[in-house]
């Protein structure tokens, strides 16, 4: 299940995909293995608390983040 399709507000990030630059950027941000909390869901974006920081994540990126819901 990906972050954008997640039905639960909380979970753990299991994998990140995308092209090489996107993958490297998401891994460098420390997303792998971190917990997340979806604060706000809008049509094309999510406001997500990734533990150490909060970020707006658009649909294209959120669909490439594999999660495990808690």
N, C-alpha and C positions, 0 to 999 in steps of 0.2 A: 504494500500500500504506500502511496506517496503522500507527501505532506499536504498537498492541495486537496486530495480526496479524503483525508483523515476525518473521521466522524467524531473522534474524541479531541478534547482540548489539550490533553497531556500525552506525552510519549517520549520515546528515545529515538534518536537518529541512528540508523543502521548503516546507510551507504549514501554516497552522493555520486551523481552521474554528470553527464554533459560532456562538452568538448574538454580538451586538456586544460585550457586556461580557466574555465569555470570550475572544474574539479579541483584544481590546485588552489584556487581562491577560497572555495568552500572548506577544503581541508585545512588551509592555513588559518582560517577563522576559528578553527577548533570545533567544527560541527560534529565530526564523527564521534559517536558515543555519548554526545551531550543530550541532556533532556531539553524538551521544548514545551512551551505553553502558547497556544494560539490565543491572542488577546482580542483581535478584531478580524473578521472575515468580510471582505467586500468582493465584488464581482471578479476583479482581475488581480487581487492582491491580498496578502495576509500581513497583519502586524504580529510578529512572533517574538516571544522572549526566549532566547537561546541559553539562558542561564547567566552568562557574564555580560551579555548585551542584548538589546532589543533592536529589531530591524524590520523594515517593510520588505517583504519578499514577494515578488511578482509571480504570477501563475506559471510562467515558463520555467523559472528556477525551482519553484515549489514542486512541480511535477517531476523533477529530477532528483529529489531528496526522498529516499526510502526510509520509512519510519516503522516503528513497532509501538502500537498504542498501549498505554497502561490501563 
